[in-house]
Amino acid sequence: MTSENRPMRRLWAPWRMQYIGGIEQNEECFLCEAAKCDEPAEDNLVVWKDDLALCIMNRYPYNNGHLLVAPLWHEAALEQLAADARLALFDGLVRTKGVLERVMSPDGFNIGLNLGRAGGAGIEDHLHFHIVPRWNGDTNFMPVVAATKVIPQSLTDLYGRLKDAL
């Protein structure tokens, strides 16, 4: 049976409404909100923060452990970042990758930056790197037969493990 002949399957995911409904309604960028926090905390999902950059958990992850590394200020263009901010972002990626390796033991990573809507940026005005741990075989039958990604760990559980590792 081909996918065109299969009945539509639904996965109940009411948590997505918070994301969908908040896209246009947020007055301020969630990364800027995170940059204002005094201390990283589970309620804001900020894993670490320094003088130039921060790391925050993705509330709507592609995979378990999907984190974002971003500058503290609202900037959309790489060329507008000062040299120290570019260095801080790259150092932050290296630091974050190391923590994910210690905590989650992935087999590899996807690390990327989407610039502009055409480049896939969901947040166009505040650049941020995605760092996504990957495991051999992490694309199991669910995405293939049900177009569904199973994420086996809660954000709060992983947050605690990441904070302990830092």
C-alpha positions as CSV (number, residue, x, y, z in Angstrom):
1,M,0.0,0.0,0.0
2,T,1.5,3.4,-1.0
3,S,1.3,6.5,1.2
4,E,-1.4,8.0,-1.1
5,N,-3.7,5.1,-0.3
6,R,-3.2,5.0,3.5
7,P,-5.7,6.7,5.7
8,M,-4.5,9.9,7.5
9,R,-3.1,9.1,10.9
10,R,-3.1,11.6,13.7
11,L,-0.8,12.0,16.6
12,W,-2.5,14.1,19.4
13,A,0.1,16.7,20.4
14,P,-1.8,19.6,22.2
15,W,1.5,21.1,23.4
16,R,2.1,22.2,19.7
17,M,-0.7,24.8,20.1
18,Q,1.5,26.8,22.5
19,Y,4.1,27.0,19.7
20,I,1.7,27.6,16.8
21,G,-0.3,30.2,18.7
22,G,2.7,32.0,20.1
23,I,4.6,32.5,16.8
24,E,3.0,35.8,15.9
25,Q,1.8,36.8,19.3
26,N,5.1,37.0,21.2
27,E,6.0,40.7,21.6
28,E,9.6,39.8,22.3
29,C,11.9,37.1,20.9
30,F,12.2,34.1,23.2
31,L,16.0,34.2,22.8
32,C,16.1,37.8,24.0
33,E,13.8,36.8,26.9
34,A,16.3,34.0,27.8
35,A,19.2,36.5,27.6
36,K,17.5,38.6,30.3
37,C,17.6,35.8,32.8
38,D,19.9,36.3,35.8
39,E,20.7,32.6,36.1
40,P,20.1,29.5,34.0
41,A,17.1,27.6,35.3
42,E,14.8,24.8,34.4
43,D,11.8,27.1,34.0
44,N,13.6,29.1,31.2
45,L,15.5,26.1,29.8
46,V,18.7,28.1,29.7
47,V,21.5,25.6,30.1
48,W,24.4,28.1,30.3
49,K,24.9,31.8,29.7
50,D,28.1,33.9,29.6
51,D,28.7,37.6,28.7
52,L,28.2,37.1,25.0
53,A,26.2,34.0,24.3
54,L,23.8,31.5,25.8
55,C,22.6,27.9,25.3
56,I,18.9,27.1,25.6
57,M,17.0,23.9,25.1
58,N,14.7,23.8,22.1
59,R,11.1,23.4,23.4
60,Y,10.1,21.8,20.2
61,P,13.1,19.5,19.5
62,Y,13.9,17.6,16.3
63,N,15.6,15.0,18.4
64,N,16.3,14.4,22.1
65,G,19.0,16.9,23.3
66,H,18.3,19.5,20.6
67,L,19.9,22.8,21.9
68,L,20.3,26.3,20.5
69,V,23.4,28.5,20.9
70,A,22.8,32.2,20.3
71,P,24.3,35.6,21.0
72,L,22.7,37.6,23.8
73,W,21.5,40.4,21.6
74,H,19.0,40.4,18.8
75,E,21.1,40.1,15.5
76,A,20.1,38.5,12.3
77,A,23.4,38.9,10.3
78,L,26.6,37.0,10.9
79,E,28.6,39.8,9.4
80,Q,27.2,42.2,12.0
81,L,28.6,40.2,14.9
82,A,31.8,41.5,16.5
83,A,34.8,39.1,16.4
84,D,34.5,38.3,20.1
85,A,30.8,37.4,19.7
86,R,31.6,35.1,16.8
87,L,34.3,33.4,18.9
88,A,32.0,33.1,21.9
89,L,29.4,31.4,19.7
90,F,31.8,28.9,18.3
91,D,33.4,28.3,21.7
92,G,29.8,27.8,23.0
93,L,29.1,25.2,20.3
94,V,32.3,23.3,21.3
95,R,31.3,23.5,25.0
96,T,27.8,22.4,24.3
97,K,28.8,19.5,22.1
98,G,31.2,18.3,24.9
99,V,28.4,18.4,27.5
100,L,26.0,16.5,25.1
101,E,28.7,13.9,24.5
102,R,29.2,13.3,28.2
103,V,25.5,13.3,29.1
104,M,24.0,11.5,26.1
105,S,26.8,9.6,24.3
106,P,25.5,10.3,20.8
107,D,27.1,8.7,17.7
108,G,27.2,12.1,15.9
109,F,25.7,15.6,15.6
110,N,24.0,17.9,13.2
111,I,25.2,21.5,13.9
112,G,23.8,24.2,11.7
113,L,22.6,27.8,11.3
114,N,19.5,28.7,9.2
115,L,19.7,32.3,7.9
116,G,16.5,33.9,6.4
117,R,13.1,32.4,5.8
118,A,14.3,30.8,2.6
119,G,17.2,29.2,4.5
120,G,14.8,27.6,6.9
121,A,15.0,30.0,9.8
122,G,11.9,29.9,12.0
123,I,13.3,32.9,13.9
124,E,14.7,35.2,11.3
125,D,15.8,38.1,13.4
126,H,17.9,36.4,16.1
127,L,20.5,34.1,14.7
128,H,21.1,30.9,16.5
129,F,22.9,27.6,15.9
130,H,21.1,24.3,16.3
131,I,23.1,21.4,17.8
132,V,21.2,18.1,17.5
133,P,22.7,14.9,18.9
134,R,22.2,11.8,16.6
135,W,22.5,8.1,17.2
136,N,23.1,5.3,14.7
137,G,19.6,3.9,14.1
138,D,17.8,6.9,15.6
139,T,15.5,6.9,12.5
140,N,13.5,3.9,13.4
141,F,10.2,2.7,11.9
142,M,8.0,5.4,13.4
143,P,9.1,8.2,11.0
144,V,9.1,5.8,8.1
145,V,5.7,4.2,8.6
146,A,3.9,6.8,10.7
147,A,5.7,10.1,9.9
148,T,6.1,10.4,13.7
149,K,9.3,11.2,15.6
150,V,9.4,9.7,19.1
151,I,11.5,11.7,21.6
152,P,12.1,9.4,24.6
153,Q,13.1,11.9,27.3
154,S,11.4,14.8,28.9
155,L,12.9,18.3,28.7
156,T,13.0,18.6,32.5
157,D,14.9,15.3,32.9
158,L,17.4,16.2,30.3
159,Y,17.8,19.7,31.7
160,G,18.8,18.3,35.1
161,R,21.3,16.0,33.5
162,L,22.9,18.8,31.4
163,K,23.1,21.1,34.5
164,D,24.7,18.4,36.5
165,A,27.3,17.9,33.8
166,L,28.2,21.6,33.7
